[in-house]
Amino acid sequence: MNPTLSFDPIVYVVDDDPAVLDSVSLLIRSAGLKVMAFPSALEFLAAFIPNQIACLVLDIRMPGTTGLDLQAELEGAGVTLPIVFITGHGDVAQCTRAFKAGASDFLTKPIDGELLLEAIRKALRHCIATYEKASRTQEAEIRLARLSGREREVLELVTEGMSSKEIGTRLGLSPRTIEAHRASLFDKLEVSTLAELIKLFVYAIDAERAHRLLPGNAQMQGESDLEADDVPAAPDDGLDDDAPTADATDAPADHPDTPPAA
């Protein structure tokens, strides 16, 4: 979990109309939520605190920086903040633009109090879910960093549904060695079932991270194709993929004797 994340929800309200600003703020406070109100986008930006559970109730038409401009600025800065737009002059084009940019809701004035409060609750739930997902992803990445390059490679193939024998054939290793890698995966990643292993992998690997973390890419430079604990596959060790796993020291087929010196 992000150590700087605040779980005291804040509802920011930005509207250049003082009457709307006051009435909306009063409504939100009556629901037991903390409010910070601003008459302009610039004043909001000066006071905004990142890394917190929050949402923004935002007027679209304002002098200077409009609501849509502020939405674009926050998105450009990588800020995750659900926005509930309110406007007395909404049109289809504005609504479409707002939702395409990730708006949580779009309400027209005069505002229905219950609808606004429900929209705010939905936005805060979305914010909480976003931070929880980010936390799970961060934890998964930390665990994946414990793996060796070969273990990462085996992990990817396991999540594709391949058996130990199939993985061994793909990597040129014995099924027994793959079983040892699989056992190491469960231990290092602190999971006990295949479903947990796959879930952790999914949290950690999106399309961009996959290229960065998985073997065969630039970050693996300097790492040999065959690690010290990898054993070349025997021509045919006769092992069934479901056979009990044995220690490497019990597998002479995997460790051929060194030829005598000439």
C-alpha positions as CSV (number, residue, x, y, z in Angstrom):
1,M,0.0,0.0,0.0
2,N,1.2,3.5,-0.8
3,P,2.4,4.8,2.5
4,T,1.4,8.4,1.6
5,L,-2.1,7.5,0.7
6,S,-4.8,9.2,2.8
7,F,-8.1,7.3,3.4
8,D,-10.0,10.4,4.7
9,P,-12.2,11.0,1.7
10,I,-12.4,14.6,0.4
11,V,-14.9,16.0,-2.1
12,Y,-13.5,18.9,-4.0
13,V,-16.0,21.3,-5.5
14,V,-15.1,23.9,-8.2
15,D,-17.7,26.3,-9.5
16,D,-17.5,30.0,-10.3
17,D,-21.1,30.6,-9.1
18,P,-20.9,31.4,-5.3
19,A,-24.5,30.3,-4.7
20,V,-24.0,26.9,-6.3
21,L,-20.6,26.5,-4.6
22,D,-22.2,27.1,-1.2
23,S,-25.3,25.0,-1.7
24,V,-23.4,22.0,-3.1
25,S,-20.8,22.2,-0.3
26,L,-23.6,22.3,2.3
27,L,-25.3,19.3,0.8
28,I,-22.1,17.3,0.8
29,R,-21.2,18.2,4.4
30,S,-24.8,17.1,5.4
31,A,-23.9,13.7,4.1
32,G,-20.9,13.5,6.5
33,L,-18.2,14.1,3.9
34,K,-15.3,16.5,4.0
35,V,-15.5,19.3,1.5
36,M,-13.0,21.7,0.0
37,A,-14.6,24.4,-2.2
38,F,-13.0,26.7,-4.8
39,P,-14.3,29.3,-7.2
40,S,-11.8,28.6,-9.9
41,A,-9.7,25.8,-11.4
42,L,-6.4,27.7,-10.6
43,E,-7.3,28.0,-6.9
44,F,-8.2,24.3,-6.8
45,L,-4.8,23.3,-8.4
46,A,-3.0,25.4,-5.8
47,A,-4.6,23.5,-2.9
48,F,-5.0,20.0,-4.4
49,I,-3.4,17.2,-2.4
50,P,-2.5,14.1,-4.4
51,N,-2.5,10.5,-3.2
52,Q,-5.8,10.6,-1.4
53,I,-9.3,9.1,-1.7
54,A,-11.1,12.0,-3.3
55,C,-13.4,13.1,-6.1
56,L,-14.1,16.4,-7.9
57,V,-17.4,18.0,-8.5
58,L,-16.7,20.3,-11.3
59,D,-18.5,23.0,-13.3
60,I,-17.9,22.9,-17.0
61,R,-18.3,26.5,-18.0
62,M,-16.0,28.8,-16.0
63,P,-13.9,31.9,-16.8
64,G,-10.3,31.2,-17.7
65,T,-9.6,27.5,-17.2
66,T,-12.9,25.6,-17.9
67,G,-13.9,22.3,-16.4
68,L,-12.9,20.3,-19.5
69,D,-9.6,22.2,-19.5
70,L,-9.0,21.2,-15.9
71,Q,-9.9,17.6,-16.6
72,A,-7.3,17.5,-19.4
73,E,-4.7,19.1,-17.2
74,L,-5.2,16.5,-14.5
75,E,-5.1,13.7,-16.9
76,G,-1.9,15.0,-18.5
77,A,-0.3,15.1,-15.0
78,G,-1.2,11.5,-14.4
79,V,-3.7,12.4,-11.6
80,T,-6.3,9.8,-10.8
81,L,-9.3,11.8,-9.7
82,P,-12.9,10.8,-10.5
83,I,-14.9,13.8,-11.8
84,V,-18.6,14.5,-11.5
85,F,-19.4,17.3,-13.9
86,I,-22.2,19.7,-13.2
87,T,-23.4,22.3,-15.7
88,G,-26.3,24.5,-16.6
89,H,-25.4,24.6,-20.2
90,G,-24.6,21.1,-21.1
91,D,-24.7,19.7,-24.6
92,V,-24.0,16.4,-26.2
93,A,-20.6,17.3,-27.4
94,Q,-19.4,18.4,-23.9
95,C,-20.9,15.3,-22.3
96,T,-19.3,13.1,-24.9
97,R,-15.9,14.8,-24.5
98,A,-16.1,14.5,-20.7
99,F,-17.0,10.8,-20.6
100,K,-14.3,10.0,-23.2
101,A,-11.8,11.6,-21.0
102,G,-12.9,9.4,-18.0
103,A,-15.6,11.5,-16.3
104,S,-17.5,9.6,-13.6
105,D,-20.8,11.4,-14.1
106,F,-22.4,14.3,-15.8
107,L,-25.3,16.2,-14.2
108,T,-27.3,19.2,-15.3
109,K,-28.4,22.2,-13.1
110,P,-30.6,22.6,-11.2
111,I,-28.9,19.7,-9.3
112,D,-31.0,16.9,-7.8
113,G,-29.3,16.5,-4.3
114,E,-29.8,12.8,-4.1
115,L,-28.5,12.2,-7.6
116,L,-25.4,14.3,-6.8
117,L,-24.7,12.4,-3.6
118,E,-25.1,9.1,-5.3
119,A,-22.7,10.2,-8.1
120,I,-20.2,11.3,-5.4
121,R,-20.4,8.0,-3.6
122,K,-19.9,6.2,-6.8
123,A,-16.9,8.3,-7.7
124,L,-15.4,7.7,-4.3
125,R,-15.9,4.0,-4.6
126,H,-14.2,4.1,-7.9
127,C,-11.3,6.0,-6.4
128,I,-10.9,3.4,-3.6
129,A,-11.0,0.6,-6.1
130,T,-8.4,2.3,-8.3
131,Y,-6.0,2.7,-5.4
132,E,-6.6,-0.9,-4.2
133,K,-5.8,-2.2,-7.6
134,A,-2.6,-0.1,-7.7
135,S,-1.6,-1.4,-4.4
136,R,-2.2,-5.1,-5.5
137,T,-0.2,-4.4,-8.6
138,Q,2.7,-2.8,-6.7
139,E,2.8,-5.8,-4.3
140,A,2.7,-8.3,-7.2
141,E,5.6,-6.5,-8.9
142,I,7.6,-6.6,-5.7
143,R,7.1,-10.3,-5.5
144,L,7.9,-10.9,-9.1
145,A,11.2,-9.1,-8.6
146,R,12.3,-12.0,-6.4
147,L,12.3,-14.4,-9.3
148,S,15.3,-15.3,-11.4
149,G,15.1,-14.9,-15.2
150,R,14.4,-18.6,-15.8
151,E,11.7,-18.6,-13.1
152,R,10.0,-15.7,-14.8
153,E,10.1,-17.6,-18.1
154,V,8.6,-20.7,-16.5
155,L,5.9,-18.5,-14.8
156,E,4.8,-17.1,-18.1
157,L,4.5,-20.5,-19.6
158,V,2.7,-21.9,-16.6
159,T,0.1,-19.1,-16.9
160,E,-0.4,-20.1,-20.5
161,G,-1.6,-23.5,-19.3
162,M,1.4,-25.5,-20.3
163,S,2.4,-28.7,-18.4
164,S,5.8,-29.2,-16.9
165,K,6.6,-31.6,-19.7
166,E,5.6,-29.1,-22.4
167,I,7.5,-26.3,-20.7
168,G,10.6,-28.6,-20.5
169,T,10.3,-29.3,-24.2
170,R,10.0,-25.6,-24.9
171,L,13.0,-24.6,-22.8
172,G,15.1,-27.7,-23.4
173,L,15.0,-28.7,-19.7
174,S,13.8,-31.9,-18.0
175,P,10.3,-32.0,-16.5
176,R,11.9,-32.6,-13.1
177,T,13.8,-29.4,-13.4
178,I,10.6,-27.5,-14.4
179,E,8.9,-29.0,-11.3
180,A,11.7,-27.6,-9.1
181,H,11.2,-24.1,-10.7
182,R,7.4,-24.3,-10.2
183,A,7.9,-25.2,-6.5
184,S,10.2,-22.2,-6.2
185,L,7.6,-19.9,-7.9
186,F,5.0,-20.8,-5.3
187,D,7.5,-20.3,-2.5
188,K,8.9,-16.9,-3.7
189,L,5.6,-15.5,-4.7
190,E,3.9,-16.6,-1.5
191,V,0.9,-18.3,-3.1
192,S,-0.5,-21.8,-2.5
193,T,-2.7,-22.4,-5.5
194,L,-2.4,-22.1,-9.3
195,A,-5.3,-19.6,-9.3
196,E,-3.5,-17.3,-6.9
197,L,-0.3,-17.6,-9.0
198,I,-2.2,-16.6,-12.1
199,K,-4.0,-13.7,-10.4
200,L,-0.7,-12.3,-9.0
201,F,0.8,-12.6,-12.5
202,V,-2.2,-10.7,-14.1
203,Y,-1.9,-7.9,-11.5
204,A,1.8,-7.4,-12.2
205,I,1.9,-7.9,-15.9
206,D,0.1,-5.6,-18.3
207,A,1.0,-5.2,-21.9
208,E,3.9,-2.7,-21.2
209,R,5.3,-4.4,-18.1
210,A,5.3,-7.8,-19.8
211,H,7.9,-6.6,-22.3
212,R,10.0,-5.2,-19.4
213,L,9.8,-8.0,-16.9
214,L,9.7,-11.3,-18.9
215,P,12.9,-13.0,-20.1
216,G,14.2,-12.6,-23.6
217,N,14.0,-8.8,-23.4
218,A,16.6,-6.1,-22.9
219,Q,16.6,-6.2,-19.1
220,M,17.8,-9.8,-19.2
221,Q,21.1,-8.8,-20.7
222,G,24.1,-10.4,-19.0
223,E,22.0,-13.4,-17.9
224,S,23.0,-16.7,-19.5
225,D,20.4,-18.8,-21.3
226,L,21.1,-21.6,-18.9
227,E,21.3,-20.8,-15.2
228,A,23.3,-22.8,-12.7
229,D,20.2,-24.7,-11.5
230,D,19.0,-25.5,-15.0
231,V,19.6,-29.0,-16.3
232,P,19.5,-30.0,-20.0
233,A,16.7,-32.4,-20.8
234,A,17.6,-36.0,-21.1
235,P,16.8,-37.5,-24.5
236,D,13.9,-39.4,-22.9
237,D,13.9,-39.9,-19.2
238,G,10.6,-41.9,-19.3
239,L,9.1,-39.7,-16.6
240,D,5.4,-39.1,-16.7
241,D,4.6,-35.4,-16.1
242,D,2.4,-36.4,-13.1
243,A,5.1,-38.5,-11.5
244,P,6.3,-37.4,-8.0
245,T,9.0,-34.8,-8.0
246,A,12.5,-35.9,-6.9
247,D,15.5,-33.9,-5.7
248,A,18.1,-33.1,-8.3
249,T,20.5,-35.3,-6.5
250,D,18.3,-38.3,-7.1
251,A,18.3,-37.8,-10.8
252,P,21.4,-39.2,-12.4
253,A,19.8,-38.8,-15.9
254,D,19.8,-35.1,-15.3
255,H,23.4,-35.0,-14.1
256,P,25.5,-37.1,-16.3
257,D,28.8,-38.1,-14.9
258,T,31.8,-36.1,-16.0
259,P,33.9,-38.0,-18.5
260,P,37.2,-39.1,-17.1
261,A,40.2,-36.9,-17.8
262,A,42.3,-38.1,-20.7
